[in-house]
């Protein structure tokens, strides 16, 4: 007599039950990973659907694997394509090796963060070894609302009949140790992999002798058919898939790869070319990296940000929301995401440089150093070089992020700050030039961000187009120089003049508002100036400030600009005070000091823009501070500001008086407002990729 054993699978989260076929991911929807079900969650608390031992924990925290006493290998996958978020919306409460009971909390998802990142929060449960251990998986009626821990599926275990004995499940408790050991071997990982293993060295010792060569052969076939190393920008992987960032997806042979022995399927999403491998993905990834080298392991592809940043090219059509307002919001998020991701590698040195610039400003302000002394010139070169050559650095980092050629984009950045062009841009008589008869206005690109981001984004299409028309044997020489030429011309002839025109218009409008009402102009300028800095539109205001100080000996406008630095510094100081995340606290404190020294880039790109609400609240506080500055008629007497620049607010010939007291009230009042508002309303550690230890 044959009698099948059954096991219940609980809902891992509250929400609406979905059939696996309704999941918006082709790999899961076609059950290539195994049978299962999904839930569209209404709550972020994720519990274990079965009792068992944790054998898999994704480093990006979006997936947990369990093995039950009866041998079921159950994968709980949180969200669609959430590996790109690098763990930011997830907090895990278990680790590999833990034994959990059905209904015990595994993790928590920040549903709001997933929505902001425009990722579906669907929680998927699949039995990855279902083909061998299951006769059937019966899912309760779909499209119904359930609470967490509700039984929604029944696993019917496969049975074998032994003559003279009672029928038993084919995978019994006696084989649990073997199954769990195999699971460890399948999911072993090292520090750069997509997940952790309980015992990596033990697993390797148990690998089959020919496994290395088998995976090497598969890796070679995959690399060859995605277009070869020359078509690969970088590779990462998650629980089941190799995720390639390719220069040209059209060169990949989809059908050939999908039919390779060891490949389940091919999928394309989020700018990634995904090769679905299954449990052996880590071994295949290691074999691929052994052939490509560590330079192809993209450490920046998953950099934590508040928004999703595509690591290769523009988003696919399915990633872009419909409606002009969602599209606009999506586009702004994409731009900000790329800027913050491109800047993240230089935030530390920017913060240190900003602090050094502040110290130099104080030393010259108190006449300890002169700007002509050798000591000042050397220290100023150290402090200013990162900012001056920022377009070169950004060209390289943004190109890596977007998939264009990093070296070419670094050269484009160097072209923009080439000495003769910079010198010409600094003089009104030479700033107007013609390029092949096209009138062009030169501007200073030192310390600029937005033009290089646009250039890197365009570089993907320009490089692809050039490779289509230039023969292979000529590409190594002509593609780089032509790409550099085209991108430089676009920035110098189109983007630069456009930014100049818009910034001049804004400057005229701001002056008109100031003449109408200093308080109103303080509110407007204070609230918008740092946004103008992000897009390079502040260059129209700087000449006005310089002219005011040179002509009149003072500038009310610069006093308001000074307030915006304090507000951004106060915002990041609040993050430092509130967060329990040690790396974030370190960068936040350094960025706050840098902002108080007059350099806001570390605060903007290192923290505030990454968590957009922080920037919005900081800009609100900045507007209120500007309003206060205008009401008090605070004046500035030197091209200096923020907290370190307090000598610039001492009235010449009068000394410390009403203007300096107005400076203290407006600046420290803004600092207090920004810090309190961000601390209370602008930031929470829930916005961060917190570890279990941090959560505790």
N, C-alpha and C positions, 0 to 999 in steps of 0.2 A: 504494500500500500504506500502511496506517495502523498506526503502532506507538506506543503510549502510553509516555511517560516516567514513571518512578516515583521517589518520594523516601521514604526511611525516616524514621519519627518514633520517637525513643527515649523510653523511660520517664524522666520528669524526676526521679523519686524512687523509692526502694525501697518496695514495698508490694504490695497486691492490686489487680489491674486490674479496673476497672468499666466496663460499657457506659455510654455517656452517658445512656441512659434511666434508669439506676439512681442518678444523681446527685440528691441531695435539694435541688434548686433547679429550679423549673419552667422558667426561661428556658434554662438549659443542657440540662436533660433533654429538652426538646422540640426541641433543635438549632436554636433560633431564632437563636443566635449563630453557627451553623455546625457542621459535623460534627467529631467528635473522640472522645476517650476520657477516662477519669479513673482516678486511682489513690488508694486509701486508704492513706496513707503509714505506714510503720513507722520512718521516719527523716526528719529535718528538712532534710537537705541536698538542695537543688533544683538540677538541672542543665538545660542547654539541650537541648530535644528535637531541635533542628535547628541547623545552622550558618546564621548570618545576621547582620543588623545590628539592634541594639536601637533601636526606634522609639518605644516606649511604656514609661514607667515610672510606675506609680501613686505619687502622693505618699504614699499610705497603704501603699505597699510590698507590696501583696498581689497585684500583677499585673505581668507583664512581656510586652511585645509584640515580636515578631521578624519581620523580612522576609527571606526566603531569596533566593538568587541566581536561583531559578526563579520568584519572585513570590509564593510562599505567605506569607500573613500569619498567623502563628501566635501565639495568645495563651495564656500560661501563667498560670492563675488559682489562687491559693493559698488554700484554705479557702472555706467557705460563709458569706456575710455578714460577712466579716472586715474589710470597709471600716470597720465601726463601731469597730474596735479602734485605728484611727488609726496603724497601723504597729507597735504595741507588740511583737507576737510575731515580727517579721521583721527580718532584716538583709540588705540588698541589696549585692551585690558588683559590679554593673555599673551603667552609666548610659546615658542616651540618647546614641546616636552610636557606642557601642562595637561592635566586630565580635567575635563569639564563635563558637567551634567547637562542634559537637554534643558534649555531654558536659561542657562547661565549666560551672563552678559559677556560677549566677545569684544565688541567695539561700539563706538558711537560715531555717527556721521553728522556733520554740520550741513543740514539740508539747504540752509540759506547760502552757504558758501558754494555748494554745488550749483545752485540756481544762478548765482552771480557768475560762475565760471561757465554757465550754459552747458552743463553736463546733466544727463539723466541720472537720477538717484536710484534707479531700479536695482533691487537686490536679487541676485540670481543664486539658486541652489541647484547644483548638479551632482550626480553620482558619477565620478570620472571613470570608475571601473565597472560601470553598469553592464557593459556587454558580457562580462565574464561572471558577475556575481548575482545578477538580477534576471528573473523571468519577466518581471513587469514592474512598472512604477505607476501607481494609480493616483492621479491628482484629483482632489475634490473639485466641485464645480468652480470654474474660474469666474472672474469678473465679480467676485463678492468681496466685501470688506471683512477683514479678520483682525483680531488682536494678536500681538506677539504671543508665542507659545501655543497657539491653536494648531491642532493636528490638521494639516492640509494635504498630506500625501502619504501613501502606504507603499513601502518597498516590499515586493514579493521576491524573496531570495530564491535563487536557483537551487534545486535539490538533486541529489544523486541517490540511487537505490543500490544498496549493497546486499547481495543474497544472504538471507538468513538474519538480517538485521532490520531495524527500523530506518526508514528514509531520513536522511539528515541534510541540512544545508551544505552545499558544496564548499562553502568557506566557513569553517567552524572555528570555535575558540582555540582549538589546538593549533591552528595555523596563524593565529593573530600575530605572534611574534615575528613570523616570517614575513607576513604582509606589511607589518609596520617597519621592519628592517628594509624591505624593498622600497617602501615609501620614502624612507630617509635617503636611500640611494638615488631615487628618482628626483628628489627635490633638494639635493645638496646645493650649496651656494657659497660663494666667497663674498668679500666685502662689497664688490662692485655689482653683484648680481641683483636680480629683481626680488629675491626673498632669502630668508635665513634658513639654515639647516641645524638640526639638533646635533648632528655628529658628522661633519663633513669628511674628516679624515677616515672615520670608520667606513663611511659609504664608499669612498674611493677604493679602499682596500677590498671591498666586496664586488667591485665592478668586474665585468667579464673581461677576459684578456683582450678580446678583439673589439671591445666597445669603443676604444679610442679611435681605431682606424675606421670603424663604421661611421662614427660621428664626423670624422675628418672628411670622409668621402661625401657625406651629405652636405657638410659645410661648404666644401669646394663647389658642389653642384649648385647650391643656393647662391653663393657669391657670384659665380659665373653667370647665372641666369637672371640676376637682378641688374646685370649690366657691368659686372666686374668692379674691382676696387675703385676705379676711376669714376664710377657713377654713384658711389656710396659716400655720403657725408658723415654719417655716424650710425651706430647701432645700439639700441637698448633692448631690454626684454622684460616681460612681466611673468605671470604665472604660467602662461600657455603659449606666448607668441614672441617671435623675434620681431622687433619693430625697427625697420630701416627708414632712415631719412635719405631719400635719393635725390640726386640732382635732376634726373629726368625719369619719371615713372614709366614713360612710354617705352623705354629700353628694356624693361623687365618682361620676361617671358612668363606670363601668368599661368598658362596651361601647363607648361613644362614643369614649373615649380610645384604646382598643385598635385601633379602626378608623381612627384618624387617619392620614393619609399622612405617613410618617416615624416612626411608632411601631410597634415590633415586638410588644410585649405589655405587660400590666399584671400586677404581682405585689405581694403584701402579705406582709411578714415583719419581725420585730423592731421593731414599732411604726412601720414606715415604709410609705408608699404609693409603690411603685416603678414608674416609667414607663420601660420598656426602649426605648432609642433606638438603641443600636449605636455605630458609630465616630463619628458626628456629635454625640455627647452633649455635648461641650464647647461647640459652637456653639449648641446648643439651650439649654444651661444659661446661657450668656452672654445669650441673647435673653430668657430668663425673668427673669434678674436685672436686665436693663435695664428691664423693666417693673415688677418688684416693688421694686427698690431694694436697696442693700447691707445694710439692716437685717435682711433675710430670709436672709442668708448666715450660717448657724449655725456660729460659730467654736467653740462649746462642745460641739457634738454629737459630735465625735470626740476629745475631750480624753483623753489617754492615762491609762488606769487599769489597775490589775491585773485589774479585773473589767469586764464589759460593763454599761454603763448605758443603759437605754432613754431615748431623748430625747423620747419622747412617750407618756405614759400607761403603763398596765400592760402586761406582756409578753403576747404572744398565747398561746393555749393550746398551740400546738406548741412554744413556747419553754420551757415549764415542764416540768421533768423529773418522772417518776413516782416514787412512793415517798415516804414522809413525811420521811425523812432527807435525800434529795436535794432535795426541795421546800424543807425548812427551810434547807439550805445555800444554795439558789438565792435564797430570800427574803432571807436575811441579806446575801448578796452584792449583791443589788439595792439594799437599803437603804444599805449602806456605799458602794456605787458612786455613788448619787445624792448622798449627803452629801458625799463627797469632790469630786465634780464641781461641786456647788453652792458648795463652800467655796473651790475652786481660785482663783477670781478675787480673793478677799480675803486669801489666805494671806500675800502679801507685806506688806500693811499690818498684818495681825495679828502677824506676826513682829516688825516694827518697833515696834509698840505694846507688845508684850510686853517687848522690850528696854528701852524707855523706862520702863515700869512698874517693871522691876527696878532701873534707875538711881535712880528716885524712892524706891524702898524703901530703897536703900542710903543715899541722902542724908538721909532722915528717920531712919533707924536710927543714923546717926552725928551726928544733930542739926545737920546743915548747913542743912536746911529744916524748917519746921514745917508741919503739915497745914493750918494756918489762914492761912498766908502767901499773898499774891497770886500769887507765882511758882509755888508748888506747885499752887494751884488751876487755873491756866491749863495748866501742863504735865500735870497729872493729867487734865484734860478732853481734851487731845490724846491721851493714852495710853489713856484708858478709853472714849472715845466709840465706837470700833469695836466693842468688846465689848458695851457697853450697848445699842447699837442693832443688834446682830448679827441679831436676828429680822427687822428691816426689810430688811436687805441680803439675808439668806438667803431671805426671802419672794420677792424679785425674782429671784435667781439660780436657786433651786430651781424656781420656776414656769416659767422659760424652759427648764429642763432637762426638766421633766415635761409641759409643754404646757398649763399653766393660765395664767391672766392675771397677768403679773408685777406690774402696778400694784395690782391687787386684793390679791394676796398680800403686797405690801409694806405695804399699809394694814392687813392682818390682823396683821402683825408689830408695827406701830405701836400697834394696839389692845391687844395683849398687854402692852406696856410703857407703857401710858398712865399718867401720874403718879398719878392717884387710885387706880387698881387696884394699882400697885406699892406705894404708901404703905399701902394696906389690907393687902396681903399681908405687909408687914413687921411687923405687929402681930398677936399671937395673938387679941386681942379682936375684930378686924375682918376677919381672914382667912377666917372662916366667914360666908358670905353665902348668900342664897337668890336664885335666878333663876327668876321665875314659879313660886315654890313649891318649886323643886328645890334641895336643899342643895348648896352648892358651896364647895370649899376653894380659896382663891386661893394662887398661888405666884409666885415671882419668875421671869420669863421672860428677864431680861437675860442675854445671853451663851448662851442656850439654842439648841440645834441641832435635836434630834429632833422637838419639837412642830411646828416650821415645815416640816420635811420631810413629816410626816404631813399637814399642812394643804395643802401644795402638791400632794401626791398625790391627796387627796380633792377638791381644787379642779377637777381635770379632769372628774370625774363630776358634781360639783355644777353647774358652769357648763353642761355639756351638758344636764343635766336641766332647768335653768331656761330654757334657750333653746327647749326643746321645748314648754314650757307658756306662755311669755310671748310675746305677739305681737311681730312684728318691729319695729313702730313704737314699742314701749315698752322694747325691750331695752337701748338705750344708757343709760337712766336706772336701770331697776330691776334688771337682771342684776348689775351690779357691787356695788351696795349690799346686795342680798339675799345674794349670794355671800359678801361680807365678813361679814355678820351670821351666816350659817349656819356658816361655818368658824370664826369667833371663838367662837361658842357651843360648838361641838364641842370645841375646844381647852380652853376655860375650864371647861366643865361636865363633860366626859368625860375627856379626855386628862390635863389638869392634876391633877385629883383622883386619877386612877389612878396617875400617876407619884408623887404625894405618898404615897399609901397604900403602894405597893411600896417606895419609898425609906425610909419610916419603919419598915417591917418589916425591911428590910435593916439599917438602923441599929441596931435592937434586937438583931438576930442578931449583928451585929458586936460590939456592946458585951458581949453574953453570952460570945462567944468570947474577947474580950480579958480579961474577968474570970476566965475559965477558964485561959487561957494567953496571955500577951503575945506569945510567939514564934509560936504558932499563928495568932493574929489578924494578926500582921505578915505571915505567909505568905499568908493568905487576902485581907486587905485590899490588900496590895501587888500581888497578882496580878490582882485584879478591879476595883480602884478606877477605873482609866482607862476600862475598859469601861462602868462605871456613869456616868462623865462623858459618854460618847458618847450614852447614852440618857436623860440628865438625871436619873438615879436617885441622884446624889451629893448632891442637895439635902437629903436626910434626915440626912446625916452632918455637913454644915457647921454646922447649929445646935448639934449636940452639941459640936463643937470650940469654937465661940464660947462656949458655956455653960461648958465646962471652963476656958477661959482667964479668963473673967470671974469665975467662982466660985472656982476653985482656983489661978489664976495660972499654970497650965501645962496642957499637953495631950499625953499620950503618943500619942494618936490622930493628931494633926497631924504628929508626927514621921514616922509611917508614910506619911501622905499626901505628905509632902515627898519621900520616897524615890521615889514613883511618877513625880514630875516629873523627877527625875534620870535614872531608867531610860529614859524616853521620849527625853530629851535625849541620853543616851549612845547609844541606838539610831540616832538620826538623825545623830549625829556619826560613827558607823561607816559610814553610807551616804556621808557626805561624804568620808571617808578612802578608801573603796574604789572609789567610782564614778569613771569617766572622763568622764561626761556633764556638761558645764560648767553648763547651766541647773540640773540637779539638785543639783550641788555647791553652787551659790550658795544655793538655797532651803534645802538641808539645813543649811548652816552657820548661816544666819540662824535657822532653826527650832531648832537646838541651843542657840544663845545665848539665844533666847527661853525655852526650857524651863528652862535653868539660872537664868533670871530669874523662874521661877515660872509661866510661861504655856505650856501644852502644846498648845494648839489648832493652831498652825502645824506642829508635829511630827506630831500625830495625823492631821490632814486633808490636810496637804501632802505627806507622805511615808509614814508608817508604815502607815496604813490602806489607802493605795493599793496597797501591796505587803504583803498581809496577813501574810505570814510574818515580816516585820520587826516588826509589832505583836505577834504571838504570842511571838516570842523576847524582845522587850522586856518584855512582861508577865511572862514566866517569870523574867527577871532581876529585875524589880521585886518579885516574890514572894520571891525569895531575899534581896533587900535588906531587905524588910520583916521576914523571919525574923531577919536579923542585927540589925535595929533593936530588935525585941522582946527578943531575947536580951541585948542590951546595956542594955535599959531606957532608951533615949534619950528625953529629954523636950524639949518645945518650949514656949517661954515667951512667944510672941507669934504673932499671926495672919500668919505669914510662913514661908517655907520655901525649898526647893531650895538651890542653891549660893549664890545672892545673899543668901539669908536667914540666913546663918550667925550674925549677932548674936542671933537668936532662940533660939539653943541655948547661949548663955552664961548660966549660972545667976546670977540676981540676988543680990547680996550675997556671992557666992562668987567670981565671975569665971570665968576659964578653968580648967576642972578636968575631972574624969572625964566629965561629961555632954558637954562640948565635944569631948573626945577620942573619945567614942562617936559623936558626930555625924560627925567626920572619917572614922572607920573605916567607918561604915555608908554614908555618902553617897558617898564617893570609892571605896569598895569596890564599891558598886552601879554607879557610873559605869564602873568598870573591867570588871565582869562583863558589863554590858549592851553595852558597846562591843566587847568581844572576841567575845561570843556572836553578835552580829549580823554582825560582820565575817566570822566563820568560817562561820556556818550560816544567817544570816537574809537575806542580800542578795547579789545578783549582777547585773551589768550586763545579763545575758541577760533579766532581767525588764523591761528598758527598751526603748523604740523607738530603738535605736542606729543611727546613720548609718554609712556605709562609712568615713568619715574617723575616726569615733569607734572603730570596730572596729580600724582600723589602729593 
